[in-house]
Amino acid sequence: MANDVLFLAEFAGGRAARSALELATGSAELAAAAGGQAVGLAYGAGAAAGAAALGAQGAARVIVLGGDDRPAITYAAALAAAVREADALALLAPATPNGRDLAAALVGLLDLPAFGPVRAARVADGTVETEQATLQGSVITTARPAEGADTPSIILVLPNTFTPTEGAAGSAEVIQAADAGDSPFGHAKVVESHQADARVANLDEATVIVAGGRGVGSEAGFGILRELAGVLGGAVGASRAAADAGWIAYQLQIGQTGKVVKPQLYLGAGISGAIQHRVGMQTAEHVVAINRDPDAPIGEFADLFVVGDLFQIVPALTEEIRRRKA
Ligand SMILES: Cc1cc2nc3c(=O)[nH]c(=O)nc-3n(C[C@H](O)[C@H](O)[C@H](O)COP(=O)(O)OP(=O)(O)OC[C@H]3O[C@@H](n4cnc5c(N)ncnc54)[C@H](O)[C@@H]3O)c2cc1C
């Protein structure tokens, strides 16, 4: 019976993406429950050198598909060949642009059942059961592959669903994947690379997000949110109202037509909590909201609702955190 759990391990710039560490840990947890092993499928610059280190997060083996700086989709054929060979219960892929591309290619090439993006996954009755938000987040759906469905299930996993194991020792066995021959996507290549704005790039992976809405009032108003995010080691996000106003980049919009985030702490300032925003952040572990309207909808689902003026509360909070850290 297939009981190993595969995971996609993306490398870039010589190091493993945070998603690779999260999924290694998650796969190890699922594999332990299924009586199998966690097996990584690594690709990207630095994959060959960094693969063994995923053992610290619980990977027993890592198959290196390739270590070049190529578009992720060009690894689809090698990935499909490795997945076919592996006979695993499930494959976890990160719900990132590259993860989505590769997961979709796999489902197309191998005709496998697909789930996600999920916010939880566990082993139940010999299969992997997942949880995902549907109907704009108003319903949480639990899903499993149909009885007798092909394996592995391809499962897209939201950032921060699993917390990477830290401080453990361990070295995974590293296997070089066999040449998969021509890839249906093999002609794609990197033409030019640009350094993304770090504040934009890390929203997906941030464990702390400080988000601002219409109440922030201006582009300059986001300055105090950046300071707070800075002392908390977090990233800045926004509601659509703030992005539409041109105060902040659209890539930082959270919600139905923006990003779905899953930080440990989401702090929203000057955000009313409309359903279209909520669907993008409601899986945050802790929600803190600052709003001067005591009846703002966000107060209904925040763990801590602070009623007051964000322009007084946010700088005072930043100062207090600085003082305690000093
Ligand atoms: C199809 C569709 C898709 C959408 N997709 C998204 C999406 O992806 N993401 C998204 O966010 N929205 C989305 N929206 C828009 C959504 O419906 C809301 O309009 C939007 O989220 C409101 O943003 P906001 O909370 O910043 O603004 P508002 O609803 O105007 O709220 C501003 C809040 O700030 C408070 N405030 C004002 N001044 C202060 C102050 N000084 N101190 C403290 N609080 C203050 C006010 O009390 C108020 O609660 C979508 C809408 C549609 C129709």
PDBQT file of the ligand as one rigid body, heavy atoms in Angstrom, charges set to zero:
ROOT
HETATM    1  C1  LIG A 401     -15.885  41.048  -6.228  1.00  0.00    +0.000 C 
HETATM    2  C2  LIG A 401     -15.215  41.772  -5.098  1.00  0.00    +0.000 A 
HETATM    3  C3  LIG A 401     -13.955  41.359  -4.698  1.00  0.00    +0.000 A 
HETATM    4  C4  LIG A 401     -13.305  42.007  -3.651  1.00  0.00    +0.000 A 
HETATM    5  N1  LIG A 401     -12.064  41.577  -3.261  1.00  0.00    +0.000 NA
HETATM    6  C5  LIG A 401     -11.497  42.134  -2.169  1.00  0.00    +0.000 A 
HETATM    7  C6  LIG A 401     -10.244  41.653  -1.676  1.00  0.00    +0.000 A 
HETATM    8  O1  LIG A 401      -9.604  40.750  -2.238  1.00  0.00    +0.000 OA
HETATM    9  N2  LIG A 401      -9.741  42.229  -0.577  1.00  0.00    +0.000 N 
HETATM   10  C7  LIG A 401     -10.375  43.239   0.096  1.00  0.00    +0.000 A 
HETATM   11  O2  LIG A 401      -9.842  43.709   1.116  1.00  0.00    +0.000 OA
HETATM   12  N3  LIG A 401     -11.550  43.713  -0.369  1.00  0.00    +0.000 NA
HETATM   13  C8  LIG A 401     -12.119  43.205  -1.481  1.00  0.00    +0.000 A 
HETATM   14  N4  LIG A 401     -13.292  43.723  -1.937  1.00  0.00    +0.000 N 
HETATM   15  C9  LIG A 401     -13.813  44.971  -1.328  1.00  0.00    +0.000 C 
HETATM   16  C10 LIG A 401     -14.546  44.745  -0.018  1.00  0.00    +0.000 C 
HETATM   17  O3  LIG A 401     -15.906  44.502  -0.289  1.00  0.00    +0.000 OA
HETATM   18  C11 LIG A 401     -14.434  46.015   0.863  1.00  0.00    +0.000 C 
HETATM   19  O4  LIG A 401     -14.945  47.124   0.141  1.00  0.00    +0.000 OA
HETATM   20  C12 LIG A 401     -13.024  46.342   1.314  1.00  0.00    +0.000 C 
HETATM   21  O5  LIG A 401     -12.426  45.206   1.899  1.00  0.00    +0.000 OA
HETATM   22  C13 LIG A 401     -13.070  47.482   2.326  1.00  0.00    +0.000 C 
HETATM   23  O6  LIG A 401     -11.782  47.842   2.657  1.00  0.00    +0.000 OA
HETATM   24  P1  LIG A 401     -11.507  48.552   4.058  1.00  0.00    +0.000 P 
HETATM   25  O7  LIG A 401     -11.939  47.666   5.164  1.00  0.00    +0.000 OA
HETATM   26  O8  LIG A 401     -10.102  49.019   4.039  1.00  0.00    +0.000 OA
HETATM   27  O9  LIG A 401     -12.422  49.868   3.951  1.00  0.00    +0.000 OA
HETATM   28  P2  LIG A 401     -13.748  50.245   4.710  1.00  0.00    +0.000 P 
HETATM   29  O10 LIG A 401     -14.770  49.180   4.609  1.00  0.00    +0.000 OA
HETATM   30  O11 LIG A 401     -14.111  51.608   4.234  1.00  0.00    +0.000 OA
HETATM   31  O12 LIG A 401     -13.299  50.307   6.242  1.00  0.00    +0.000 OA
HETATM   32  C14 LIG A 401     -12.434  51.249   6.745  1.00  0.00    +0.000 C 
HETATM   33  C15 LIG A 401     -12.433  51.071   8.261  1.00  0.00    +0.000 C 
HETATM   34  O13 LIG A 401     -11.458  51.921   8.841  1.00  0.00    +0.000 OA
HETATM   35  C16 LIG A 401     -11.972  52.399  10.077  1.00  0.00    +0.000 C 
HETATM   36  N5  LIG A 401     -11.232  53.631  10.383  1.00  0.00    +0.000 N 
HETATM   37  C17 LIG A 401     -11.255  54.821   9.712  1.00  0.00    +0.000 A 
HETATM   38  N6  LIG A 401     -10.375  55.681  10.272  1.00  0.00    +0.000 NA
HETATM   39  C18 LIG A 401      -9.802  55.033  11.317  1.00  0.00    +0.000 A 
HETATM   40  C19 LIG A 401      -8.829  55.404  12.270  1.00  0.00    +0.000 A 
HETATM   41  N7  LIG A 401      -8.242  56.601  12.266  1.00  0.00    +0.000 N 
HETATM   42  N8  LIG A 401      -8.471  54.504  13.216  1.00  0.00    +0.000 NA
HETATM   43  C20 LIG A 401      -9.058  53.261  13.257  1.00  0.00    +0.000 A 
HETATM   44  N9  LIG A 401      -9.982  52.862  12.356  1.00  0.00    +0.000 NA
HETATM   45  C21 LIG A 401     -10.345  53.740  11.405  1.00  0.00    +0.000 A 
HETATM   46  C22 LIG A 401     -13.446  52.606   9.821  1.00  0.00    +0.000 C 
HETATM   47  O14 LIG A 401     -14.168  52.586  11.046  1.00  0.00    +0.000 OA
HETATM   48  C23 LIG A 401     -13.770  51.420   8.923  1.00  0.00    +0.000 C 
HETATM   49  O15 LIG A 401     -14.221  50.292   9.676  1.00  0.00    +0.000 OA
HETATM   50  C24 LIG A 401     -13.941  43.098  -2.987  1.00  0.00    +0.000 A 
HETATM   51  C25 LIG A 401     -15.224  43.502  -3.396  1.00  0.00    +0.000 A 
HETATM   52  C26 LIG A 401     -15.860  42.849  -4.440  1.00  0.00    +0.000 A 
HETATM   53  C27 LIG A 401     -17.225  43.294  -4.831  1.00  0.00    +0.000 C 
ENDROOT
TORSDOF 0
